[in-house]
């Protein structure tokens, strides 16, 4: 049992699911995405990751790659909605998601909107 807990807490790599329509901050390019994803999954780098929250009353979690490794996911794969170079850019991306959702759906059902992309 203790071995299971340690293996969940101290892993080398985190498996993530990336939405096909990934929101990126302006300073991140699509051509650098593969390298960035590899770095993130190893828990390295300083970028901010916008995850779709698994909590019913929250839309997103903003975390660093290092935080991914030390969080227990209980068999769930975290779902990435966006990547940003810093916290300010991450909040700007969330605002962009909100604007896009309002324009396209006319509501604030952000998770539904992201899943529809």
C-alpha positions as a printed Julia matrix, in Angstrom:
117×3 Matrix{Float64}:
   0.0    0.0     0.0
   2.76   2.45    0.88
   4.55   1.53   -2.32
   1.39   2.44   -4.32
   1.15   5.83   -2.62
   4.81   6.61   -3.32
   4.5    5.52   -6.95
   1.55   7.92   -7.37
   3.38  10.78   -5.68
   6.86  10.34   -7.16
   6.56   9.48  -10.81
   8.89  10.36  -13.67
   6.23  11.31  -16.15
   2.6   12.44  -16.13
   0.29  11.4   -18.95
  -1.84  14.27  -20.2
  -4.65  14.59  -22.71
  -4.41  17.69  -24.9
  -7.55  19.14  -26.45
  -7.3   19.32  -30.26
  -7.99  23.07  -30.2
  -5.35  24.06  -27.66
  -5.22  27.67  -26.5
  -1.64  29.0   -26.62
  -0.28  32.31  -25.39
   1.07  34.57  -28.14
   4.73  33.86  -27.34
   4.33  30.07  -27.72
   4.32  28.65  -31.22
   2.66  25.52  -32.56
   5.96  24.29  -34.0
   7.49  24.22  -30.49
   4.54  22.27  -29.1
   6.03  18.76  -29.25
   9.17  19.83  -27.39
   7.08  21.75  -24.87
   4.74  18.79  -24.27
   7.69  16.45  -23.64
   9.15  18.91  -21.15
   5.81  19.38  -19.37
   5.15  15.65  -19.05
   8.54  15.25  -17.36
   7.6   17.96  -14.88
  10.09  20.47  -16.2
   9.77  24.06  -17.32
   8.13  27.16  -15.98
   5.12  27.49  -18.26
   1.58  27.53  -16.93
  -0.83  24.76  -17.87
  -4.56  25.42  -18.02
  -6.32  22.18  -17.1
 -10.02  21.46  -17.31
 -10.96  21.08  -13.66
 -12.37  17.75  -12.57
 -14.33  19.57   -9.85
 -17.94  20.27  -10.7
 -17.96  23.85   -9.42
 -14.65  24.92  -11.03
 -13.77  25.4   -14.7
  -9.98  25.43  -14.82
  -6.87  24.77  -12.77
  -3.69  26.66  -13.59
  -0.59  24.66  -12.64
   3.11  24.39  -13.4
   4.72  21.23  -14.83
   6.3   20.5   -11.44
   2.91  20.56   -9.73
   1.61  17.9   -12.14
   4.07  15.33  -10.83
   3.16  15.72   -7.18
  -0.6   15.64   -7.46
  -2.57  12.42   -7.14
  -4.86  12.03  -10.16
  -6.65   8.83   -9.01
  -6.35   7.17  -12.41
  -7.6   10.19  -14.32
  -5.61  11.85  -17.07
  -5.47  15.63  -16.68
  -6.93  17.41  -19.73
  -5.03  20.42  -21.05
  -7.06  23.28  -22.52
  -4.22  25.78  -22.85
  -0.54  26.57  -22.35
   0.96  29.91  -21.39
   4.45  31.16  -20.7
   3.55  32.78  -17.37
   0.68  33.38  -14.98
  -0.4   36.66  -16.55
  -0.6   35.02  -19.99
  -2.56  32.12  -18.46
  -5.19  34.49  -17.08
  -5.36  36.25  -20.47
  -5.98  32.87  -22.13
  -8.8   32.12  -19.68
 -10.32  35.5   -20.57
 -10.0   34.58  -24.27
 -11.79  31.29  -23.61
 -14.57  33.18  -21.83
 -14.88  35.66  -24.73
 -14.89  32.87  -27.33
 -17.51  30.94  -25.36
 -19.78  33.99  -25.11
 -19.4   34.74  -28.85
 -19.96  31.15  -29.99
 -22.5   29.85  -27.47
 -23.95  32.91  -25.79
 -23.37  31.45  -22.34
 -20.62  30.72  -19.82
 -20.64  26.93  -20.01
 -16.85  26.95  -20.38
 -16.22  23.24  -19.94
 -18.9   22.37  -22.49
 -17.4   24.88  -24.88
 -13.86  23.47  -24.54
 -15.14  19.89  -24.98
 -16.97  20.94  -28.16
 -13.79  22.22  -29.85
